[in-house]
């Protein structure tokens, strides 16, 4: 099963926080499945959704409905918890993105410590790959973590851009250099290079321009913009930024 590459930066839209808004009232709206369809209309190359262990936003039924309705690439974000790994094996998304998860965190706070894996990550990767699912690991921009991911023969790494997103002044260049160095290591190891977390309409361009960058996964800023202008328009605006900066 060959991985398809695009000639431009691929945009994955994370629709989790549409479900966050819905769950605030435990009602049926806004519907993340409709949001995903509108994101496709706006130019999304993929739809990302995270089924957390505590089910704080995306629910099991959402996963089933998304897998039935999304026509672009599906990127199922999961921790190594057995119940969500089993769901991924059953629904068979195009991609499974393994992430660390803590019930106390507001959002994902860092990358997987792949280098210190006791076998849990490797086992999940092997099971997903056996099912024919492309695998990606969410890691900090650290060469040792990228090399550990490569040793597991995953198809991609997604570099954690959170520290870059909150950096100030001279720290921005430092964090961008970390992303570039780690990205080069991923490419040399034969993996696809993805990135995400904290990216928005103002800071996305330098990350998109990193040599070898293939895919960006963006959620919160697009959903926030969608509250004001609608999901299709919000995605289209991000798509235009990427097309202009990285034709």
TORLO-918329 format. One line per field, with one value per residue: residue in one letter; residue number from 1; z, y, x of N, C-alpha, C in turn; chain. Coordinates in nm, 3 decimals. Atoms other than C-alpha are relative to their C-alpha. Layout:
% residues N
aa c(A	...) $
i c(NUM	...) $
nw c(Z	...) $
nv c(Y	...) $
nu c(X	...) $
caw c(Z	...) $
cav c(Y	...) $
cau c(X	...) $
cw c(Z	...) $
cv c(Y	...) $
cu c(X	...) $
ch c(A	...) $
% end
This chain:
% residues 247
aa c(X	X	X	X	X	X	X	X	X	X	X	X	X	X	X	X	X	X	X	X	X	X	X	X	X	X	X	X	X	X	X	X	X	X	X	X	X	X	X	X	X	X	X	X	X	X	X	X	X	X	X	X	X	X	X	X	X	X	X	X	X	X	X	X	X	X	X	X	X	X	X	X	X	X	X	X	X	X	X	X	X	X	X	X	X	X	X	X	X	X	X	X	X	X	X	X	X	X	X	X	X	X	X	X	X	X	X	X	X	X	X	X	X	X	X	X	X	X	X	X	X	X	X	X	X	X	X	X	X	X	X	X	X	X	X	X	X	X	X	X	X	X	X	X	X	X	X	X	X	X	X	X	X	X	X	X	X	X	X	X	X	X	X	X	X	X	X	X	X	X	X	X	X	X	X	X	X	X	X	X	X	X	X	X	X	X	X	X	X	X	X	X	X	X	X	X	X	X	X	X	X	X	X	X	X	X	X	X	X	X	X	X	X	X	X	X	X	X	X	X	X	X	X	X	X	X	X	X	X	X	X	X	X	X	X	X	X	X	X	X	X	X	X	X	X	X	X) $
i c(1	2	3	4	5	6	7	8	9	10	11	12	13	14	15	16	17	18	19	20	21	22	23	24	25	26	27	28	29	30	31	32	33	34	35	36	37	38	39	40	41	42	43	44	45	46	47	48	49	50	51	52	53	54	55	56	57	58	59	60	61	62	63	64	65	66	67	68	69	70	71	72	73	74	75	76	77	78	79	80	81	82	83	84	85	86	87	88	89	90	91	92	93	94	95	96	97	98	99	100	101	102	103	104	105	106	107	108	109	110	111	112	113	114	115	116	117	118	119	120	121	122	123	124	125	126	127	128	129	130	131	132	133	134	135	136	137	138	139	140	141	142	143	144	145	146	147	148	149	150	151	152	153	154	155	156	157	158	159	160	161	162	163	164	165	166	167	168	169	170	171	172	173	174	175	176	177	178	179	180	181	182	183	184	185	186	187	188	189	190	191	192	193	194	195	196	197	198	199	200	201	202	203	204	205	206	207	208	209	210	211	212	213	214	215	216	217	218	219	220	221	222	223	224	225	226	227	228	229	230	231	232	233	234	235	236	237	238	239	240	241	242	243	244	245	246	247) $
nw c(0.000	0.013	-0.054	0.103	-0.031	0.073	0.044	-0.087	-0.139	-0.027	-0.117	-0.079	-0.089	-0.120	-0.033	-0.139	-0.084	0.031	-0.098	-0.132	-0.014	-0.016	-0.129	-0.107	-0.033	0.014	0.095	0.130	0.089	0.143	0.036	0.061	0.131	0.094	0.006	0.085	0.139	0.038	0.012	0.132	0.099	-0.007	0.055	-0.087	0.060	-0.093	-0.121	-0.120	-0.116	-0.113	-0.097	-0.127	-0.095	-0.081	0.093	-0.033	0.116	0.096	-0.060	0.080	0.114	0.095	0.077	0.097	0.100	0.080	0.090	0.103	0.079	0.049	0.131	0.011	-0.090	-0.142	-0.089	-0.130	-0.105	-0.114	-0.092	0.011	-0.081	0.073	0.056	0.121	0.103	0.056	0.086	0.123	0.077	0.053	0.101	0.102	0.066	0.087	-0.087	-0.145	-0.061	-0.141	-0.080	-0.144	-0.049	-0.144	-0.028	-0.063	0.092	0.080	0.134	0.000	-0.053	0.049	0.087	-0.058	-0.031	0.076	-0.035	-0.127	0.012	-0.062	0.088	0.021	0.127	0.106	0.018	0.068	0.138	0.073	0.021	0.096	0.131	0.045	0.048	0.122	-0.034	-0.009	-0.138	-0.026	-0.142	-0.037	-0.078	-0.012	0.100	-0.062	0.091	-0.062	0.011	0.142	0.031	-0.065	0.082	0.122	-0.034	-0.006	0.138	0.025	0.131	-0.013	-0.132	-0.005	-0.095	-0.092	0.022	-0.112	-0.050	0.101	0.006	-0.115	-0.015	0.015	0.049	0.051	-0.020	0.118	0.092	-0.062	0.013	0.141	0.032	-0.053	0.092	0.126	-0.022	-0.021	0.126	0.089	-0.049	0.039	0.145	0.026	-0.046	0.093	-0.048	0.034	-0.101	-0.033	-0.117	-0.049	-0.137	-0.024	0.124	0.032	0.124	-0.008	-0.020	0.075	0.120	-0.015	-0.015	0.131	0.090	-0.039	0.109	-0.015	-0.071	0.086	-0.053	-0.124	-0.061	-0.071	-0.051	-0.083	0.064	0.108	-0.061	-0.056	0.112	0.054	-0.080	0.054	0.145	0.053	0.016	0.137	0.022	-0.086	0.061	0.127	-0.031	-0.032	0.124	0.083	-0.059	0.031	0.144	0.037	-0.056	0.041	0.122) $
nv c(-0.119	-0.115	-0.127	-0.101	-0.130	-0.112	-0.098	-0.117	0.035	0.059	-0.058	0.082	-0.084	0.071	-0.049	0.034	-0.105	-0.011	0.089	-0.063	-0.094	0.079	0.068	-0.097	0.006	0.140	-0.002	0.061	-0.100	0.021	0.138	0.009	0.066	-0.108	-0.084	0.069	-0.015	-0.139	-0.013	0.055	-0.099	-0.110	0.040	0.089	0.124	0.108	-0.034	0.059	0.003	0.062	0.066	0.005	0.101	-0.053	-0.036	-0.137	-0.067	0.102	0.118	0.122	-0.008	-0.095	0.072	0.084	-0.085	-0.062	0.101	0.027	-0.118	-0.077	0.049	-0.022	0.086	0.000	0.006	0.033	-0.030	0.086	0.042	0.144	0.072	0.116	-0.015	-0.084	0.071	0.101	-0.070	-0.034	0.123	0.037	-0.095	-0.005	-0.130	-0.003	-0.023	-0.005	-0.084	0.033	-0.117	0.019	-0.053	-0.011	-0.044	-0.132	-0.105	-0.064	0.049	0.078	-0.088	0.036	0.116	0.132	0.035	0.124	0.056	0.072	0.092	0.132	0.098	-0.032	-0.070	0.091	0.100	-0.066	-0.025	0.127	0.045	-0.090	0.025	0.130	-0.023	-0.078	-0.141	-0.078	-0.041	-0.121	-0.026	-0.142	-0.009	-0.130	-0.017	0.050	0.099	0.133	0.051	0.030	0.123	0.110	0.023	0.067	0.140	0.073	0.010	-0.071	-0.065	-0.145	-0.063	-0.133	-0.078	-0.082	-0.140	-0.080	-0.094	-0.105	-0.084	-0.091	-0.065	-0.145	-0.066	0.082	0.143	0.049	0.055	0.121	0.109	0.033	0.078	0.135	0.066	0.027	0.106	0.126	0.033	0.056	0.135	0.084	0.021	0.089	0.134	0.054	-0.021	-0.123	-0.104	-0.073	-0.086	-0.054	-0.043	-0.143	-0.076	-0.085	-0.076	-0.094	0.063	0.125	-0.007	0.053	0.146	0.055	-0.014	0.089	0.094	0.136	0.005	0.053	-0.014	-0.073	0.026	-0.122	0.013	-0.103	-0.133	0.007	0.006	-0.132	-0.087	0.046	-0.058	-0.133	-0.007	0.129	0.097	0.004	-0.119	0.005	0.094	-0.058	-0.104	0.068	0.063	-0.104	-0.035	0.107	0.002	-0.115	0.006	0.124	0.047) $
nu c(0.085	-0.090	0.047	0.018	-0.058	0.056	-0.100	0.011	0.021	0.130	0.064	0.091	0.080	0.044	0.134	0.029	0.058	0.143	0.062	-0.016	0.110	0.122	0.001	0.021	0.142	0.044	0.110	-0.031	-0.058	-0.026	-0.030	-0.133	0.006	0.030	-0.120	-0.097	0.043	-0.025	-0.145	-0.033	0.040	-0.095	-0.130	-0.077	-0.049	0.026	0.074	-0.060	0.088	-0.068	0.088	-0.072	0.045	0.110	0.109	0.038	0.059	0.044	0.060	-0.012	0.093	-0.058	-0.102	0.071	0.064	-0.105	-0.055	0.099	0.035	-0.115	-0.045	-0.144	-0.078	0.036	-0.114	0.058	-0.098	0.030	-0.104	-0.025	0.097	0.047	0.135	0.001	-0.076	0.090	0.096	-0.072	-0.015	0.131	0.052	-0.104	-0.022	-0.117	-0.115	0.015	-0.102	-0.014	-0.035	0.011	0.126	0.019	0.136	-0.001	-0.042	0.104	-0.030	-0.124	-0.104	-0.132	-0.005	-0.025	-0.138	-0.018	-0.130	0.012	0.113	-0.016	0.062	0.141	0.013	-0.041	0.106	0.112	-0.042	-0.002	0.138	0.063	-0.060	0.049	0.137	-0.008	0.019	-0.123	-0.022	-0.077	-0.022	-0.009	-0.123	-0.064	-0.107	-0.122	-0.056	0.003	0.137	0.023	-0.072	0.071	0.120	-0.044	-0.032	0.127	0.045	0.126	0.004	-0.019	0.001	0.060	-0.077	0.078	-0.034	0.048	-0.101	-0.018	0.119	0.005	-0.131	-0.005	-0.120	-0.109	0.032	0.071	-0.100	-0.057	0.096	0.011	-0.120	0.023	0.093	-0.071	-0.099	0.072	0.064	-0.101	-0.028	0.113	-0.008	-0.113	0.038	0.099	0.136	0.070	-0.012	0.122	-0.015	0.125	0.029	-0.016	-0.018	0.114	-0.009	-0.111	-0.132	-0.010	-0.084	-0.136	0.003	0.036	-0.114	-0.110	-0.029	0.050	0.129	0.106	0.136	0.025	0.130	0.038	0.136	0.061	0.009	0.099	0.133	0.024	0.034	0.128	0.107	0.026	0.024	0.045	-0.108	-0.050	-0.080	-0.119	-0.094	-0.044	-0.098	-0.126	-0.047	-0.061	-0.130	-0.095	-0.022	-0.080	-0.135	-0.067	0.069) $
caw c(0.000	-0.125	0.057	-0.166	-0.172	-0.275	-0.461	-0.205	0.171	0.279	0.529	0.791	0.980	1.337	1.421	1.791	1.927	1.736	1.958	2.260	2.201	2.163	2.479	2.681	2.668	2.613	2.309	1.939	1.796	1.654	1.475	1.406	1.112	0.940	1.031	0.864	0.546	0.542	0.600	0.292	0.095	0.212	0.082	0.364	0.248	0.558	0.869	1.207	1.516	1.862	2.068	2.418	2.697	2.894	2.583	2.657	2.299	2.019	2.109	1.988	1.767	1.611	1.503	1.337	1.158	1.046	0.899	0.706	0.573	0.528	0.167	0.217	0.427	0.785	1.060	1.386	1.684	1.974	2.286	2.335	2.557	2.461	2.411	2.162	1.981	1.938	1.797	1.548	1.441	1.388	1.192	0.997	0.930	0.666	0.937	1.309	1.498	1.836	2.101	2.475	2.688	3.041	3.188	3.368	3.061	2.873	2.546	2.446	2.632	2.465	2.237	2.300	2.473	2.204	2.311	2.653	2.521	2.724	2.433	2.454	2.161	1.951	2.009	1.906	1.595	1.494	1.536	1.340	1.056	1.041	0.984	0.689	0.867	0.811	1.142	1.271	1.608	1.769	1.896	2.025	1.778	1.916	1.696	1.947	1.947	1.567	1.543	1.792	1.581	1.269	1.447	1.488	1.111	1.132	0.816	0.953	1.251	1.345	1.510	1.812	1.725	2.059	2.191	1.863	1.878	2.222	2.172	2.195	2.010	1.972	2.099	1.782	1.565	1.814	1.809	1.433	1.406	1.627	1.394	1.087	1.233	1.352	1.023	0.829	1.049	0.976	0.602	0.605	0.790	0.511	0.700	0.598	0.782	0.948	1.211	1.431	1.758	1.822	1.456	1.343	1.061	1.183	1.265	1.014	0.723	0.861	0.957	0.620	0.454	0.642	0.375	0.325	0.517	0.375	0.612	0.877	1.117	1.252	1.471	1.738	1.533	1.240	1.464	1.641	1.308	1.198	1.486	1.316	0.944	0.910	0.872	0.492	0.484	0.775	0.607	0.271	0.431	0.576	0.247	0.064	0.309	0.249	-0.127	-0.145	0.083	-0.045	-0.404) $
cav c(0.000	0.305	0.637	0.912	1.241	1.576	1.849	2.105	2.119	1.893	2.041	1.816	1.982	1.866	1.891	1.791	2.131	2.136	1.841	2.029	2.300	2.041	1.855	2.177	2.136	1.757	1.818	1.729	2.052	2.165	1.836	1.747	1.532	1.833	2.035	1.772	1.789	2.167	2.142	1.921	2.185	2.443	2.242	2.010	1.721	1.521	1.516	1.455	1.348	1.243	0.989	1.060	0.805	1.036	1.109	1.482	1.580	1.320	1.025	0.665	0.728	1.029	0.801	0.561	0.842	1.014	0.692	0.652	1.008	1.157	1.133	1.266	1.109	1.011	1.064	0.897	1.039	0.796	0.714	0.364	0.272	-0.070	0.036	0.313	0.109	-0.163	0.088	0.206	-0.152	-0.200	0.119	0.115	0.483	0.579	0.700	0.642	0.911	0.791	1.063	1.084	1.157	1.277	1.317	1.636	1.822	2.076	1.976	1.757	1.898	1.721	1.445	1.073	0.956	0.700	0.653	0.527	0.300	-0.015	-0.191	-0.033	0.204	-0.055	-0.307	-0.058	0.038	-0.325	-0.405	-0.099	-0.168	-0.531	-0.400	-0.193	0.143	0.403	0.499	0.828	0.925	1.268	1.359	1.661	1.810	1.603	1.396	1.108	1.079	1.093	0.820	0.605	0.651	0.547	0.230	0.136	0.167	0.412	0.590	0.945	1.160	1.462	1.720	1.896	2.266	2.381	2.529	2.716	2.848	3.006	3.121	3.490	3.700	3.519	3.192	3.168	3.117	2.864	2.657	2.679	2.550	2.254	2.174	2.200	1.979	1.714	1.734	1.667	1.364	1.231	1.274	1.106	0.813	0.774	0.900	1.153	1.483	1.621	1.892	2.032	2.185	2.554	2.653	2.940	3.188	3.405	3.155	2.875	3.002	2.935	2.579	2.517	2.628	2.377	2.166	1.835	1.932	1.740	1.780	2.021	1.930	2.233	2.240	2.501	2.811	2.694	2.605	2.941	3.123	2.910	3.047	3.386	3.305	2.943	2.625	2.623	2.980	2.925	2.623	2.800	3.090	2.852	2.666	2.992	3.079	2.742	2.761	3.107	3.040	2.688	2.653) $
cau c(0.000	0.189	0.160	0.025	0.217	0.075	0.260	0.141	0.106	-0.178	-0.423	-0.576	-0.861	-0.921	-1.292	-1.264	-1.361	-1.686	-1.771	-1.632	-1.891	-2.165	-2.065	-2.080	-2.459	-2.472	-2.692	-2.682	-2.541	-2.311	-2.258	-1.891	-1.997	-2.153	-1.843	-1.625	-1.833	-1.807	-1.429	-1.407	-1.594	-1.341	-1.048	-0.943	-0.726	-0.805	-1.022	-0.859	-1.053	-0.934	-1.127	-1.000	-1.020	-1.252	-1.467	-1.458	-1.544	-1.557	-1.778	-1.775	-2.081	-1.905	-1.622	-1.863	-2.048	-1.728	-1.593	-1.918	-1.934	-1.584	-1.468	-1.114	-0.839	-0.932	-0.676	-0.782	-0.593	-0.565	-0.370	-0.232	-0.528	-0.660	-1.023	-0.946	-0.681	-0.942	-1.191	-0.928	-0.867	-1.240	-1.318	-0.989	-0.911	-0.658	-0.418	-0.383	-0.193	-0.067	-0.048	0.018	-0.284	-0.349	-0.696	-0.588	-0.460	-0.671	-0.505	-0.212	0.088	0.379	0.494	0.520	0.836	0.902	1.265	1.152	0.875	0.830	0.664	0.318	0.367	0.547	0.267	-0.003	0.195	0.242	-0.129	-0.239	0.005	-0.107	-0.459	-0.335	-0.356	-0.085	0.076	0.211	0.359	0.317	0.663	0.850	1.101	1.387	1.618	1.631	1.251	1.240	1.502	1.311	0.997	1.187	1.302	0.934	0.892	0.603	0.496	0.520	0.602	0.396	0.617	0.470	0.459	0.318	0.647	0.693	0.336	0.383	0.744	0.830	1.089	1.424	1.274	1.066	1.375	1.514	1.196	1.175	1.533	1.439	1.152	1.375	1.648	1.405	1.219	1.536	1.604	1.255	1.299	1.639	1.481	1.226	0.920	0.658	0.690	0.376	0.333	0.062	-0.056	-0.111	-0.077	-0.297	-0.348	-0.058	0.218	0.161	0.371	0.723	0.625	0.465	0.789	1.008	1.184	1.007	0.692	0.396	0.102	-0.022	-0.302	-0.486	-0.794	-0.856	-0.776	-0.989	-1.284	-1.246	-1.251	-1.547	-1.754	-1.725	-1.733	-1.844	-1.640	-1.616	-1.487	-1.247	-1.089	-1.076	-0.886	-0.625	-0.605	-0.529	-0.250	-0.084	-0.130	0.026	0.322	0.394	0.267) $
cw c(0.000	0.059	-0.112	0.047	-0.088	-0.042	0.082	0.143	0.019	0.131	0.062	0.098	0.116	0.046	0.145	0.072	-0.046	0.099	0.142	0.027	0.020	0.140	0.117	0.045	-0.009	-0.095	-0.132	-0.097	0.072	-0.026	-0.067	-0.136	-0.108	-0.015	-0.089	-0.147	-0.051	-0.015	-0.134	-0.110	-0.004	-0.049	0.090	-0.076	0.090	0.120	0.116	0.114	0.108	0.095	0.131	0.091	0.081	-0.084	0.025	-0.119	-0.101	0.075	-0.095	-0.124	-0.104	-0.091	-0.109	-0.113	-0.090	-0.100	-0.113	-0.097	-0.059	-0.131	-0.026	0.101	0.145	0.083	0.143	0.107	0.125	0.093	-0.015	0.088	-0.083	-0.064	-0.126	-0.112	-0.067	-0.091	-0.133	-0.090	-0.067	-0.113	-0.115	-0.072	-0.095	0.083	0.146	0.054	0.149	0.076	0.148	0.049	0.152	0.025	0.056	-0.099	-0.074	-0.145	0.006	0.031	-0.049	-0.087	0.076	0.033	-0.063	0.041	0.128	-0.003	0.061	-0.082	-0.033	-0.134	-0.116	-0.029	-0.074	-0.147	-0.083	-0.032	-0.104	-0.141	-0.056	-0.058	-0.128	0.020	0.004	0.143	0.008	0.151	0.022	0.094	0.011	-0.106	0.059	-0.086	0.058	-0.009	-0.144	-0.038	0.063	-0.077	-0.127	0.025	0.009	-0.138	-0.021	-0.133	0.007	0.146	-0.014	0.110	0.080	-0.013	0.112	0.054	-0.098	0.003	0.115	0.022	-0.025	-0.053	-0.048	0.017	-0.122	-0.097	0.055	-0.017	-0.146	-0.046	0.050	-0.093	-0.131	0.016	0.017	-0.128	-0.099	0.040	-0.041	-0.148	-0.034	0.042	-0.086	0.044	-0.058	0.116	0.014	0.119	0.043	0.147	0.018	-0.125	-0.030	-0.126	-0.002	0.004	-0.089	-0.112	0.019	0.014	-0.133	-0.095	0.039	-0.112	0.029	0.073	-0.097	0.052	0.129	0.050	0.093	0.043	0.067	-0.071	-0.113	0.057	0.060	-0.109	-0.056	0.079	-0.058	-0.146	-0.060	-0.033	-0.141	-0.028	0.081	-0.058	-0.129	0.023	0.034	-0.124	-0.091	0.054	-0.039	-0.150	-0.045	0.049	-0.049	-0.123	-0.052) $
cv c(0.123	0.125	0.102	0.133	0.107	0.093	0.128	-0.047	-0.052	0.055	-0.100	0.090	-0.085	0.059	-0.030	0.109	0.044	-0.087	0.054	0.095	-0.074	-0.060	0.096	0.002	-0.142	-0.010	-0.060	0.098	0.085	-0.143	-0.008	-0.069	0.102	0.091	-0.063	0.014	0.141	0.028	-0.056	0.100	0.117	-0.034	-0.086	-0.126	-0.121	0.052	-0.078	0.004	-0.087	-0.057	-0.016	-0.107	0.049	0.048	0.144	0.076	-0.102	-0.124	-0.120	0.005	0.098	-0.071	-0.084	0.085	0.068	-0.098	-0.034	0.116	0.075	-0.060	0.030	-0.091	0.014	-0.023	-0.014	0.014	-0.077	-0.012	-0.151	-0.082	-0.109	0.023	0.085	-0.060	-0.102	0.063	0.036	-0.123	-0.040	0.093	0.021	0.135	-0.009	0.011	-0.013	0.080	-0.028	0.120	-0.038	0.061	-0.002	0.055	0.142	0.113	0.060	-0.043	-0.074	0.089	-0.033	-0.123	-0.130	-0.015	-0.136	-0.069	-0.083	-0.103	-0.136	-0.111	0.032	0.069	-0.094	-0.103	0.061	0.025	-0.128	-0.048	0.085	-0.026	-0.134	0.011	0.084	0.148	0.069	0.052	0.122	0.017	0.150	0.015	0.145	0.011	-0.030	-0.116	-0.141	-0.061	-0.036	-0.131	-0.122	-0.034	-0.076	-0.147	-0.085	-0.015	0.061	0.074	0.149	0.036	0.134	0.077	0.092	0.146	0.092	0.099	0.112	0.098	0.101	0.075	0.150	0.042	-0.100	-0.150	-0.059	-0.065	-0.128	-0.119	-0.042	-0.082	-0.143	-0.079	-0.037	-0.116	-0.136	-0.045	-0.063	-0.143	-0.096	-0.035	-0.098	-0.143	-0.061	0.015	0.126	0.098	0.075	0.090	0.051	0.033	0.149	0.084	0.080	0.081	0.093	-0.069	-0.120	0.004	-0.056	-0.152	-0.066	0.001	-0.088	-0.101	-0.141	-0.010	-0.043	0.034	0.079	-0.035	0.114	-0.012	0.124	0.133	0.000	-0.003	0.136	0.099	-0.038	0.053	0.135	-0.001	-0.128	-0.091	0.000	0.118	-0.004	-0.093	0.057	0.107	-0.063	-0.066	0.101	0.041	-0.103	-0.002	0.115	-0.014	-0.122	-0.057	-0.130) $
cu c(0.089	-0.064	-0.006	0.059	-0.064	0.113	-0.009	-0.023	-0.142	-0.054	-0.096	-0.073	-0.052	-0.133	-0.040	-0.080	-0.138	-0.077	0.014	-0.115	-0.133	-0.011	-0.018	-0.146	-0.057	-0.121	0.046	0.064	0.102	0.050	0.138	0.000	-0.034	0.121	0.106	-0.035	0.026	0.150	0.048	-0.033	0.098	0.139	0.085	0.042	-0.027	-0.078	0.063	-0.100	0.065	-0.104	0.078	-0.059	-0.119	-0.118	-0.047	-0.058	-0.052	-0.049	0.013	-0.090	0.051	0.100	-0.068	-0.059	0.104	0.057	-0.097	-0.018	0.119	0.050	0.147	0.070	-0.049	0.126	-0.052	0.109	-0.036	0.121	0.018	-0.093	-0.067	-0.137	-0.001	0.083	-0.091	-0.104	0.066	0.016	-0.132	-0.044	0.098	0.007	0.118	0.128	-0.042	0.119	0.003	0.053	0.003	-0.130	-0.002	-0.139	-0.005	0.029	-0.120	0.012	0.132	0.119	0.140	-0.006	0.018	0.149	0.028	0.129	-0.006	-0.114	0.032	-0.066	-0.144	-0.022	0.030	-0.109	-0.119	0.032	-0.008	-0.141	-0.071	0.053	-0.048	-0.141	-0.002	-0.022	0.136	0.015	0.090	0.013	0.016	0.119	0.048	0.110	0.137	0.052	-0.008	-0.140	-0.034	0.068	-0.067	-0.128	0.036	0.029	-0.126	-0.063	-0.138	0.011	0.029	0.023	-0.071	0.072	-0.092	0.044	-0.047	0.104	0.028	-0.117	-0.006	0.131	-0.010	0.137	0.106	-0.026	-0.070	0.097	0.061	-0.093	-0.016	0.121	-0.013	-0.091	0.069	0.098	-0.066	-0.070	0.096	0.033	-0.112	0.005	0.112	-0.029	-0.109	-0.145	-0.061	0.014	-0.131	0.029	-0.137	0.004	0.033	0.020	-0.126	0.028	0.121	0.137	0.027	0.103	0.141	0.005	-0.032	0.119	0.119	0.023	-0.053	-0.133	-0.110	-0.138	-0.001	-0.139	-0.035	-0.146	-0.055	-0.015	-0.103	-0.141	-0.035	-0.041	-0.138	-0.118	-0.042	-0.045	-0.055	0.117	0.058	0.091	0.129	0.106	0.056	0.106	0.136	0.059	0.068	0.135	0.105	0.032	0.090	0.143	0.078	-0.067	0.061) $
ch c(A	A	A	A	A	A	A	A	A	A	A	A	A	A	A	A	A	A	A	A	A	A	A	A	A	A	A	A	A	A	A	A	A	A	A	A	A	A	A	A	A	A	A	A	A	A	A	A	A	A	A	A	A	A	A	A	A	A	A	A	A	A	A	A	A	A	A	A	A	A	A	A	A	A	A	A	A	A	A	A	A	A	A	A	A	A	A	A	A	A	A	A	A	A	A	A	A	A	A	A	A	A	A	A	A	A	A	A	A	A	A	A	A	A	A	A	A	A	A	A	A	A	A	A	A	A	A	A	A	A	A	A	A	A	A	A	A	A	A	A	A	A	A	A	A	A	A	A	A	A	A	A	A	A	A	A	A	A	A	A	A	A	A	A	A	A	A	A	A	A	A	A	A	A	A	A	A	A	A	A	A	A	A	A	A	A	A	A	A	A	A	A	A	A	A	A	A	A	A	A	A	A	A	A	A	A	A	A	A	A	A	A	A	A	A	A	A	A	A	A	A	A	A	A	A	A	A	A	A	A	A	A	A	A	A	A	A	A	A	A	A	A	A	A	A	A	A) $
% end
